[in-house]
Amino acid sequence: MKTLFELKQNMATIGQQLQKVETDLAAKAIDTTATMEDIQALQQSKKDLQMRFDVIKEQHDSLEAEQKAKFESQQGISGIEDPKQKVTSAKASLIRATMRKQSVSADVFQALGDNDTTGGNKFLPKTVSNDILVEPLVKNPLRKRSTVTQITNLEIPKLSFTLDDDDFIADTETAKELKASGDTVTFGRHKFKVFAGISETVLNGSDANLVPYVEGALQSGVAAKEKKVSFTTTPKAGEEHMSFYKSGVKEVTGESKYKAIKAAIADLHEDYRENAVIYMRYQDYSDIIEVLANGNATLYAAQPEQVLGKPVEFCDAAVDPVIGDFNYSHFNYDLNALYDRDKDVKTGIEHFVVTAWMDHQIKLKSAFRIAKVVATP
């Protein structure tokens, strides 16, 4: 089958020949020396060329219309072949449609993992929800150690395995905790909102700039919320169980931060001590080093794990060091996160808003200790 370019060339060639025959025919018609046979031959040649031109033009027009329709169908998200670029463009379309109070097209939801046929669904599509709520973030240091899931009505066992009798639990505190509170954890739904401020310049910019900007703002907000509920000393009513400081985690005291941390590590049962990690403020660690070094500069170059005996994660929200096996710290998000728009009337900045439901469960309080300084009398 000929290409559109080849058909255009053929049309041009036949068209030039047809134009020449028409010129010759006009000249013969006024030439008194020309015979009727000559004129009739040119007329027949013109007729043949015109037929050829019409056939080629019909093929050309048909192929051109077909390619135009194909091109138009490939415009937008459905026509993007690169999977990563398609998702980025779909996310940008979702954000722009939301900010302009327009419905979101079905192909946007399909590209983002939801087969939405109405175009008006206010649930956050799977891809966007996962990227914002579940993808690991450095800004919340707990993300490096804690479990993060996105499951509705999640209920899990506190211990990953059991035996045919309860005697295998060597830690008496764990045994008492399981007896008192049961051997399963049921996750609740605690609502919160994250706002990403978007200027007109960013909104009308490229997809490659808009999507990382909005996702980065939302991810930072989610990380800040997780860190806040986990280390707050003044939790909201009903959220006390999320905080290491207010959920009933055992406190171990010492006359200094260093001694309190060492005592807390020693107080953990060996099952938890082996995987223990210390979450503490960098300022507190610096104070410990200054005291221990006592003018010896070599200690400043040592890794925190070499100084304290366990890996250290720095977190300014950890007002008192929290030590334990953070496999027993678990964040869970409800699947049905919502998206919407809002406007700050004071600044005029528009916001892309995500409403989500989250719960942080400390699956076993006996797997953690809080290092508390108590001055000796």
TAWOJO-V723817 format. One record per pair of residues at least 24 apart in sequence whose ideal C-beta (glycine too) atoms are under 7 Angstrom apart, sorted by the first residue. I is the first residue (numbers start at 0). J is the second residue. If there is no record, write none. Layout:
BEGIN
i->I j->J
i->I j->J
END
This chain:
BEGIN
i->3 j->59
i->3 j->62
i->3 j->63
i->3 j->66
i->6 j->55
i->6 j->58
i->6 j->59
i->6 j->62
i->7 j->59
i->9 j->55
i->10 j->52
i->10 j->55
i->10 j->56
i->10 j->59
i->13 j->48
i->13 j->51
i->13 j->52
i->13 j->55
i->14 j->52
i->16 j->48
i->17 j->45
i->17 j->48
i->17 j->49
i->17 j->52
i->20 j->44
i->20 j->45
i->20 j->48
i->21 j->45
i->75 j->106
i->76 j->106
i->76 j->107
i->76 j->110
i->77 j->106
i->85 j->110
i->86 j->110
i->86 j->111
i->86 j->126
i->87 j->206
i->87 j->207
i->87 j->210
i->88 j->206
i->90 j->127
i->90 j->210
i->91 j->206
i->91 j->209
i->91 j->210
i->93 j->127
i->94 j->209
i->94 j->213
i->94 j->351
i->95 j->202
i->97 j->338
i->97 j->339
i->97 j->340
i->97 j->351
i->98 j->197
i->98 j->202
i->98 j->340
i->98 j->349
i->98 j->351
i->100 j->340
i->121 j->337
i->121 j->338
i->121 j->339
i->122 j->335
i->122 j->337
i->123 j->336
i->123 j->337
i->123 j->338
i->123 j->353
i->128 j->336
i->130 j->214
i->131 j->214
i->131 j->217
i->131 j->218
i->131 j->221
i->131 j->353
i->132 j->221
i->132 j->332
i->132 j->336
i->132 j->355
i->133 j->332
i->136 j->218
i->136 j->222
i->138 j->219
i->138 j->222
i->139 j->222
i->139 j->225
i->139 j->226
i->140 j->278
i->140 j->312
i->140 j->313
i->140 j->314
i->141 j->225
i->141 j->226
i->141 j->229
i->141 j->325
i->141 j->328
i->143 j->312
i->144 j->276
i->144 j->325
i->144 j->328
i->145 j->325
i->145 j->328
i->145 j->329
i->145 j->330
i->146 j->326
i->146 j->329
i->147 j->330
i->148 j->331
i->149 j->332
i->149 j->334
i->150 j->331
i->151 j->333
i->151 j->334
i->153 j->186
i->153 j->331
i->154 j->183
i->154 j->184
i->154 j->185
i->155 j->183
i->155 j->184
i->156 j->182
i->156 j->183
i->157 j->182
i->157 j->183
i->157 j->184
i->157 j->362
i->157 j->363
i->158 j->182
i->169 j->268
i->170 j->268
i->170 j->270
i->170 j->365
i->172 j->365
i->173 j->268
i->173 j->363
i->173 j->365
i->176 j->363
i->176 j->364
i->176 j->365
i->184 j->360
i->184 j->362
i->186 j->331
i->186 j->358
i->186 j->360
i->187 j->358
i->188 j->333
i->188 j->356
i->188 j->358
i->189 j->238
i->189 j->356
i->189 j->357
i->189 j->358
i->190 j->354
i->190 j->356
i->191 j->224
i->191 j->355
i->191 j->357
i->192 j->352
i->192 j->354
i->193 j->217
i->193 j->220
i->193 j->221
i->193 j->353
i->194 j->341
i->194 j->350
i->194 j->352
i->195 j->350
i->195 j->351
i->196 j->348
i->196 j->350
i->197 j->349
i->197 j->350
i->197 j->351
i->198 j->348
i->213 j->351
i->217 j->353
i->225 j->330
i->225 j->359
i->226 j->314
i->226 j->316
i->228 j->359
i->229 j->359
i->230 j->314
i->230 j->316
i->230 j->317
i->232 j->318
i->240 j->360
i->241 j->359
i->243 j->321
i->243 j->361
i->243 j->367
i->243 j->369
i->244 j->369
i->246 j->361
i->246 j->364
i->247 j->364
i->248 j->361
i->248 j->364
i->248 j->367
i->248 j->368
i->248 j->369
i->249 j->368
i->250 j->369
i->250 j->371
i->251 j->368
i->251 j->370
i->251 j->371
i->252 j->371
i->252 j->373
i->253 j->370
i->253 j->372
i->254 j->373
i->254 j->374
i->254 j->375
i->255 j->372
i->256 j->283
i->256 j->286
i->256 j->287
i->256 j->320
i->256 j->370
i->256 j->372
i->257 j->287
i->257 j->291
i->259 j->370
i->259 j->371
i->259 j->372
i->260 j->307
i->260 j->320
i->260 j->322
i->260 j->370
i->263 j->322
i->263 j->368
i->263 j->370
i->264 j->308
i->264 j->309
i->264 j->322
i->266 j->368
i->267 j->322
i->267 j->323
i->267 j->368
i->271 j->323
i->271 j->324
i->271 j->366
i->274 j->324
i->274 j->326
i->275 j->309
i->275 j->322
i->275 j->323
i->275 j->324
i->276 j->309
i->276 j->310
i->276 j->312
i->276 j->325
i->277 j->307
i->277 j->309
i->277 j->310
i->277 j->311
i->277 j->320
i->277 j->322
i->278 j->312
i->278 j->314
i->278 j->317
i->278 j->320
i->278 j->321
i->279 j->311
i->279 j->313
i->279 j->317
i->279 j->320
i->280 j->313
i->280 j->314
i->280 j->315
i->280 j->317
i->281 j->313
i->283 j->320
i->284 j->311
i->284 j->313
i->319 j->369
i->319 j->370
i->319 j->371
i->320 j->370
i->321 j->367
i->321 j->369
i->322 j->367
i->322 j->368
i->322 j->370
i->323 j->366
i->323 j->367
i->323 j->368
i->324 j->366
i->327 j->361
i->327 j->362
i->327 j->363
i->327 j->366
i->328 j->361
i->329 j->360
i->329 j->362
i->330 j->357
i->330 j->359
i->331 j->358
i->332 j->356
i->332 j->357
END
